[in-house]
């Protein structure tokens, strides 16, 4: 359906708008780079993997477990120096590993929480995408927050590539909120980071010496075992509205107050031409999460389609308040669809 193709393209374009808008303070970024390290992992066959990490406490670096899994040797590098850990604390399910060192003379990042974030908050990550010699900064905004295992997995539009795994994601105050960890498949990927709360829990764990995984990361499980917010991505992007509706309704049976589940249900119903139920689902999504710009955009498109000027005006007002550039793009793309 052309209308829902427009919604998806809006989501893609809003991502690019947000990236262009978010520019963290340069002096702050310079200070934070002192806490960011490159992580190296040697494989049994002589291969060399690269990831990113961040100092989270004295002599402690947090990174993703998949960066160091099954490695025969682990080290970090900073300012031209290299150092190997003396131990590790691993949470394989949540893909967080803490590398323990002796005499690691690097400052620790200040920890905040993923729970302190809101939709639309500006964030930035610092890491080594592609393995450059110096850390790079990637800016973006919070696009979604997903309740999972007593915390929130964060989706941002701060895109990353190989080498970025384990990159710290900071809020605009320079506080650590999450670690860049995984993305969805496909050209228009979604980018996810795991919450700092899981790092804080792991700090109380016991050291291990083996880099052999004891569990599969939750995001790498068979598709049907992954969280619903992962299962819905491909049906949404491909326009498989019947499948998307089924998944969204299943999601709501376990998280009845999920704004994200209502957004995907609304998109599925909208895509199948059920504009009345779709409108109610969109409205439920924005009542639960007023900063959900994708849901407001869906409402604006639906209101234009069904000739509801009052609803259209309300959606316009909210989108303008959230981001005036996004509203300009919504208008432009609706005009192109006519």
C-alpha atoms as one frame of an Amber mdcrd trajectory, in Angstrom:
protein
   0.000   0.000   0.000   1.438   3.350  -1.038   0.454   5.147   2.177   2.384
   2.746   4.404   5.356   2.767   2.065   5.359   6.484   2.720   5.386   5.875
   6.498   8.383   3.598   6.207  10.269   6.067   3.997   9.495   8.798   6.508
  11.106   6.689   9.222  14.223   6.309   7.086  14.389  10.000   6.247  13.757
  11.122   9.818  16.811   9.119  10.796  18.973  11.197   8.454  17.440  14.458
   9.704  18.157  13.571  13.327  21.780  12.685  12.571  22.291  16.061  10.926
  20.845  17.912  13.916  22.734  16.305  16.791  26.150  17.822  17.454  27.638
  17.218  20.931  29.955  19.721  22.588  33.457  19.277  21.147  35.277  19.886
  24.421  33.075  17.332  26.157  33.741  14.752  23.410  37.487  15.390  23.688
  37.399  14.651  27.428  35.272  11.534  27.001  37.606  10.044  24.401  40.124
   9.484  27.185  37.799   6.766  28.560  37.240   4.994  25.224  39.570   2.181
  24.118  40.005  -0.081  21.133  39.535  -3.772  21.958  41.561  -6.415  20.118
  40.784 -10.138  20.001  42.977 -12.852  18.478  41.324 -15.991  17.151  42.670
 -19.526  17.313  43.283 -19.394  13.556  45.353 -16.214  13.782  42.595 -13.767
  12.889  42.282 -10.340  14.454  38.983  -8.843  15.552  38.459  -5.231  16.633
  35.806  -3.653  18.803  35.370  -0.763  21.185  35.165  -0.425  24.950  34.805
   2.132  27.713  36.293   2.448  31.176  33.418   2.160  33.651  35.305   1.842
  36.956  38.863   1.615  38.209  40.763  -1.010  36.182  37.510  -2.050  34.409
  36.560  -1.805  30.730  33.095  -2.684  29.438  32.628  -4.093  25.939  30.381
  -6.529  24.102  31.047 -10.194  24.752  30.748 -11.006  21.047  33.876  -8.882
  20.473  36.011 -11.226  22.590  34.083 -14.526  22.346  36.217 -17.594  21.633
  39.371 -15.492  21.374  42.816 -16.850  22.183  44.034 -13.456  23.321  42.478
 -10.141  24.355  44.049  -6.700  24.673  43.119  -3.032  24.581  45.052  -0.167
  23.032  45.157   3.493  23.959  47.576   6.276  23.077  49.792   3.761  21.299
  50.049   1.461  24.319  48.612  -2.045  24.629  47.497  -3.896  27.732  45.963
  -7.327  28.367  43.290  -7.977  30.989  43.954 -10.151  34.028  40.352 -11.365
  34.227  36.859 -10.972  32.871  33.278 -10.879  34.145  30.812 -12.051  31.519
  27.061 -11.791  30.991  26.814 -13.731  27.741  23.030 -13.497  27.464  23.049
  -9.699  27.559  26.317  -9.479  25.579  28.259  -7.480  28.160  31.776  -8.356
  29.291  33.875  -6.479  31.840  37.621  -6.736  31.263  39.639  -6.399  34.467
  43.131  -4.856  34.506  45.892  -3.912  36.890  47.061  -0.315  36.925  44.817
   0.921  34.135  45.476   4.643  34.350  42.469   5.837  32.395  39.493   7.854
  33.712  36.143   6.127  34.139  33.073   7.481  32.390  30.266   8.753  34.590
  27.346   6.313  34.571  23.746   7.440  34.176  20.941   5.053  33.156  18.981
   4.060  30.086  15.848   4.678  32.161  16.703   8.400  32.215  16.307   8.654
  28.431  13.288   9.935  26.509  12.188   9.637  22.900  13.965  12.287  20.864
  16.843  12.797  23.318  20.109  13.626  21.592  22.862  11.069  22.160  26.245
  10.244  20.662  28.581   7.270  20.604  32.381   7.186  20.512  34.152   4.160
  19.100  36.184   2.648  16.307  33.813   1.980  13.367  35.893   0.280  10.700
  38.918   0.151  13.008  40.414   3.677  12.592  43.459   4.608  14.733  41.524
   7.318  16.580  38.011   7.090  18.064  35.194   8.546  16.004  32.001  10.262
  17.174  28.567   9.396  15.768  25.560  11.506  16.766  21.853  10.789  16.738
  18.635  10.669  18.709  16.740   8.107  20.732  14.192   6.532  18.410  12.690
   3.905  20.724  13.009   2.378  24.196  12.140  -1.297  24.656  11.398  -2.854
  28.036  13.490  -6.004  28.395  14.795  -7.926  31.426  13.990  -5.192  33.960
  15.638  -2.449  31.931  15.403  -0.691  28.567  17.158  -1.563  25.328  17.781
   1.655  23.409  17.299   2.160  19.672  19.020   5.231  18.280  19.714   6.543
  14.809  23.429   6.783  15.604  24.393   4.259  12.915  27.416   2.025  13.410
  29.430  -0.581  11.523  31.898  -3.362  12.341  34.378  -2.182  14.954  31.729
  -0.142  16.770  30.535  -3.022  18.962  31.022  -2.001  22.575  31.059   1.720
  21.773  29.747   3.802  24.656  26.621   5.837  24.003  26.433   9.078  25.988
  23.681  11.559  26.735  24.296  15.254  26.076  25.750  15.641  29.572  28.454
  13.112  28.707  27.051  10.364  30.921  27.159   6.736  29.807  23.690   5.337
  29.091  24.328   2.247  26.934  26.706   0.257  24.722  26.228   0.056  20.935
  25.723  -3.663  20.369  23.712  -4.925  17.381  21.605  -3.901  14.401  18.776
  -5.363  12.372  19.510  -6.898   8.958  18.854  -5.095   5.723  19.680  -1.794
   4.069  17.605   0.358   6.437  18.934  -1.114   9.675  17.812  -0.294  13.192
  20.641   0.248  15.680  20.373  -1.007  19.244  22.397  -0.516  22.408  22.231
  -2.368  25.720  21.601  -0.416  28.944  24.199   0.710  31.452  22.014  -0.846
  34.165  23.168  -4.282  32.982  26.780  -3.132  33.320  26.132  -1.988  36.881
  24.614  -5.357  37.792  27.563  -7.179  36.280  30.030  -5.209  38.370  28.928
  -7.344  41.303  29.759 -10.582  39.474  32.659 -12.975  39.853  35.673 -13.052
  37.538  36.123 -15.761  34.925  39.112 -16.579  32.755  37.586 -18.318  29.730
  36.381 -16.486  26.620  34.146 -19.424  25.665  30.480 -18.336  25.603  28.119
 -20.008  28.048  24.946 -18.578  26.441  23.771 -17.104  23.140  23.149 -13.338
  23.132  19.424 -12.625  23.270  19.590 -10.741  19.979  21.195 -13.709  18.172
  18.653 -16.342  19.195  16.412 -17.972  16.551  14.006 -15.304  15.289  10.941
 -16.699  17.061  12.800 -16.552  20.403  13.877 -12.942  20.076  11.926 -10.068
  21.655   8.880  -8.927  19.704  10.477  -5.550  19.019  13.057  -7.435  16.959
  10.588  -9.779  15.271   8.452  -6.935  13.887  11.201  -5.124  11.973  11.322
  -7.174   8.770   7.522  -7.522   8.367   7.205  -3.754   8.904   9.896  -2.914
   6.390   8.667  -5.419   3.801   4.980  -4.517   4.171   3.889  -7.949   5.405
   0.975  -6.395   7.271  -0.807  -9.627   8.228   2.320 -10.997   9.883   3.003
  -7.645  11.521  -0.519  -7.549  12.961  -0.132 -11.061  14.377   3.179 -10.200
  16.045   1.917  -6.885  17.397  -1.135  -8.516  18.969   1.038 -11.237  20.513
   3.323  -8.515  21.843   0.385  -6.753  23.487  -0.598  -9.935  25.330   2.690
  -9.774  27.253   3.176  -5.975  27.342  -0.280  -4.461  27.318   0.994  -0.899
  27.778   3.681  -0.898  25.098   3.557   2.197  22.899   5.785   0.423  20.395
   3.440  -2.569  20.133   0.517  -0.210  19.475   2.527   1.654  16.831   3.259
  -1.538  14.916  -0.348  -2.697  15.293  -1.494   0.668  13.928   0.912   0.386
  11.006  -0.313  -3.140  10.226  -3.980  -2.115  10.331  -3.283   1.017   8.307
  -1.459  -1.059   5.723  -4.522  -3.312   5.401  -6.862  -0.373   4.897  -8.464
  -0.593   8.360  -8.192   3.128   9.008 -10.597   3.298  11.977  -8.849   0.667
  14.123  -5.478   1.972  12.914  -6.353   5.461  14.124  -7.277   4.154  17.561
  -4.020   2.218  17.792  -1.968   5.252  16.731  -3.738   7.360  19.332  -3.055
   4.756  21.986   0.623   4.761  21.028   0.983   8.529  21.401  -1.018   8.580
  24.625   1.490   6.128  26.096   4.503   7.800  24.455   3.831  11.443  23.449
   7.285  11.726  21.872   6.650   8.926  19.361   7.187  10.936  16.189   6.645
   7.921  13.904   3.183   7.371  15.390   2.346  11.065  15.021   3.539  10.898
  11.416   1.299   7.892  10.819  -1.638   9.819  12.257  -0.903  12.804  10.024
  -0.857  10.582   6.930  -4.039   8.800   7.999  -5.787  12.114   8.732  -4.832
  13.426   5.295  -6.005  10.200   3.696  -9.381  10.192   5.513  -9.886  13.980
   5.360  -9.898  14.696   9.097  -8.605  18.287   9.409  -8.790  18.427  13.202
  -6.751  15.250  13.625  -4.329  16.440  10.967  -3.851  19.759  12.758  -3.261
  17.998  16.095  -0.661  15.678  14.570   0.999  18.629  12.844   1.232  20.557
  16.112   2.860  17.655  17.932   5.341  16.898  15.156   6.299  20.585  14.931
   6.931  20.662  18.684   9.030  17.514  18.508  11.038  18.575  15.452  10.069
  21.229  12.886  12.392  19.732  10.272  10.576  16.423  10.542   7.259  18.127
   9.879   8.668  19.776   6.753   9.732  16.357   5.501   6.343  14.828   6.334
   4.658  17.504   4.232   7.069  17.096   1.346   6.654  13.343   1.196   2.864
  13.479   1.452   2.858  15.868  -1.500   5.034  13.463  -3.471   2.584  10.615
  -2.721  -0.421  12.496  -4.103
